[in-house]
Amino acid sequence: MGSWADVVGSSGDVVGSWADLVGSWADVVGSWADVVGSWD
């Protein structure tokens, strides 16, 4: 069962990393939206 715990833990780390990446992209997109909005 230990190996399953390792797999689940690793999956959690991967999901967390992807969440961070998506969050970073959301920040970038938000910044661009602000820039585009300021052009109007």
C-alpha positions in Angstrom: 0.0 0.0 0.0 3.0 2.2 0.5 3.6 2.4 -3.2 0.0 3.6 -3.8 0.5 6.3 -1.2 3.7 7.4 -3.1 1.8 7.5 -6.4 -1.1 9.5 -4.9 1.4 11.9 -3.2 3.3 12.3 -6.5 0.0 13.0 -8.3 -0.8 15.6 -5.7 2.5 17.3 -6.3 1.9 17.3 -10.1 -1.6 18.8 -9.7 -0.2 21.4 -7.4 2.5 22.4 -9.9 -0.1 22.6 -12.7 -2.3 24.8 -10.4 0.7 27.1 -9.9 1.3 27.3 -13.6 -2.3 28.0 -14.4 -2.4 30.6 -11.7 0.7 32.3 -13.2 -0.9 32.3 -16.7 -4.1 33.7 -15.2 -2.0 36.6 -13.8 -0.3 37.2 -17.1 -3.7 37.2 -19.0 -5.1 39.5 -16.4 -2.2 41.9 -16.8 -2.7 41.9 -20.6 -6.4 42.5 -20.2 -5.5 45.6 -18.1 -3.1 46.8 -20.8 -5.6 46.3 -23.6 -8.3 47.9 -21.5 -6.2 51.0 -21.0 -5.9 51.5 -24.8 -9.6 52.2 -25.1 
